[in-house]
């Protein structure tokens, strides 16, 4: 009888844990989707374009739309400069940032209005090294440019870096159908929750 009761208690504990995890995933997904619809675009010193893949010395379609948005922000006078981010990916010779700069120049952005950082490999590094460029240039404010579902995690990084940054998701994102969005959302959930856990333990030390 005691053994049966013990098994029941463990089953209840296990089910409770599973439900808690599912609830956490659901709430995180809702918050990421909700934040993706938030557009804080306003006048700022610079736009920071978060890096993405490049193919054959050209931006990937996803990266291209991020750059296009930053170019529009520059053209309409919302920002005075653009920071391209991203290092040299596996199998590439040139950095993501360098290829992005070349593409933006082809769209008419002058070379002296573009800064690049070529050391980063992940989103957090994109923003950390971009902030170093901002500090060196004496820039105080930035618009962070990426795909909408990427923005919640990116803005959390920016906040932790002490940046005065605002979300400016690209309106022409290629992640439009749920077939395209779901894998991106799942990845963002994992990275976002993982970072929050690491952040929690780091702050408790």
SEBAPA-119716 format. One line per field, with one value per residue (C-alpha): chain; x, y, z. Coordinates in steps of 0.001 Angstrom, whole numbers, plus 500000, padded with zeros to 6 digits. Layout:
// residues N
torvo: [A:...]
east: [X:...]
north: [Y:...]
up: [Z:...]
//
This chain:
// residues 205
torvo: [A:A:A:A:A:A:A:A:A:A:A:A:A:A:A:A:A:A:A:A:A:A:A:A:A:A:A:A:A:A:A:A:A:A:A:A:A:A:A:A:A:A:A:A:A:A:A:A:A:A:A:A:A:A:A:A:A:A:A:A:A:A:A:A:A:A:A:A:A:A:A:A:A:A:A:A:A:A:A:A:A:A:A:A:A:A:A:A:A:A:A:A:A:A:A:A:A:A:A:A:A:A:A:A:A:A:A:A:A:A:A:A:A:A:A:A:A:A:A:A:A:A:A:A:A:A:A:A:A:A:A:A:A:A:A:A:A:A:A:A:A:A:A:A:A:A:A:A:A:A:A:A:A:A:A:A:A:A:A:A:A:A:A:A:A:A:A:A:A:A:A:A:A:A:A:A:A:A:A:A:A:A:A:A:A:A:A:A:A:A:A:A:A:A:A:A:A:A:A:A:A:A:A:A:A]
east: [500000:502798:504610:501468:500986:504625:504247:501141:502978:505815:503344:501699:505108:506133:502876:503138:506668:505607:502683:504974:507415:504604:503163:506602:507028:503561:503964:507391:506061:503193:505560:507950:505082:503579:506919:507464:504586:506204:507836:509695:511245:512202:515090:518377:522097:522485:520778:522389:521778:522069:524071:522747:524032:525767:526099:528694:529591:525930:523571:521108:517493:516821:519905:519119:515735:517339:519821:517079:515210:518309:518922:515370:515930:519043:517435:514482:516754:515647:519270:522543:524571:524365:526366:526633:527457:528699:532010:533334:531133:532272:533197:533262:536182:534526:532588:528827:529349:531654:529237:526365:528312:528950:525266:524183:526637:525108:521775:523286:524426:527791:530755:531389:527878:528541:530533:531216:532170:533591:534263:530822:529354:526131:523473:524814:528230:526641:525283:528276:530728:528254:528039:531807:531596:528853:530946:533899:531770:530047:526629:524025:520964:520359:517605:518105:517163:516312:513391:510360:510614:514252:513555:512589:515836:517912:516404:517024:520701:520735:519164:521758:524534:523199:522275:519632:518171:514782:513196:512843:511854:512087:508595:509640:510708:510639:509250:505608:503885:503572:505553:508492:507795:507506:511126:512373:510038:511132:514778:514121:512295:515243:517801:515635:514821:518438:519708:517179:518317:522014:521170:519294:522183:524743:522855:522551:526323]
north: [500000:502412:501561:502285:505646:506516:505738:507898:510791:510472:510383:513553:515231:514178:515366:518648:519139:518387:520793:523481:523076:523189:526300:527952:527153:528432:531685:532270:531656:534087:536749:536361:536603:539570:541387:540688:543056:545886:548572:551288:552956:556553:558910:557454:557817:554476:551279:547998:545223:541823:539370:536423:533981:534972:532925:533419:536938:537970:538362:535531:536513:536898:539068:541127:542166:543256:545374:546793:547972:549674:551350:552716:554041:555821:557134:558669:560299:558200:557216:558918:555749:551968:549348:546015:543040:539523:537712:535184:532108:528567:528089:531833:534140:537489:538520:538957:542600:543305:541748:543678:546923:546269:545535:548722:550779:549333:550675:554155:554393:556222:554294:556799:556204:552493:550906:547193:544758:541466:539519:538278:534863:535092:537701:538688:539369:541322:543766:543796:544700:547117:548923:549254:550912:553206:554219:554926:557109:558899:557548:557184:555653:552764:550988:547231:545682:542020:539733:540254:536912:537642:540966:539949:538093:540743:543537:541630:541415:545136:545949:543890:545674:549015:550208:552813:550731:550415:547595:548131:544802:544503:544736:542576:539542:536299:534473:535021:531639:529538:526824:529244:530831:527718:526482:530042:530451:527133:528124:531520:529913:527656:530458:532921:530546:529363:532925:533807:530794:531701:535351:534325:532281:534926:537644:535495:535158]
up: [500000:500906:497678:495650:497340:496744:493038:492867:494477:491970:489093:490406:490788:487285:485712:487598:486300:482718:482967:484427:481531:478968:480631:480583:476880:476057:477980:476453:472955:473533:474879:471912:469417:471239:471343:467642:466895:468863:466746:468670:465613:466377:465544:466783:466226:464482:463372:464414:461887:463538:461476:459498:456917:453703:450520:447777:448927:449054:452008:452492:451726:455465:456002:452909:454297:457568:455634:453418:456492:457887:454523:454595:458120:456892:453710:455536:458121:461086:461776:460942:460489:460284:462162:460348:462552:462017:461725:459236:459187:458512:454872:454150:453415:454100:457177:457279:458217:455276:452796:454395:454058:450379:449794:451606:449555:446414:447692:447922:451544:451666:453015:455806:457158:457752:460569:460803:463533:462309:465517:466526:465991:468009:468708:472113:470567:467695:470245:472593:469851:468268:471610:471634:468230:469504:472501:470240:467975:470838:469829:472568:470911:468542:466682:466724:463385:462925:462191:464451:466276:467082:468753:472301:472916:471164:473222:476459:475499:474673:478044:479897:477999:479207:475738:475013:472234:470581:468653:464906:463334:459591:458067:455111:457119:455173:458202:457308:457151:460274:458492:458405:461778:463953:463672:464244:467235:468736:468444:469975:472894:473657:473447:475366:478233:478347:478611:481308:483355:482980:483737:486893:488280:487283:489131:492252:492639]
//
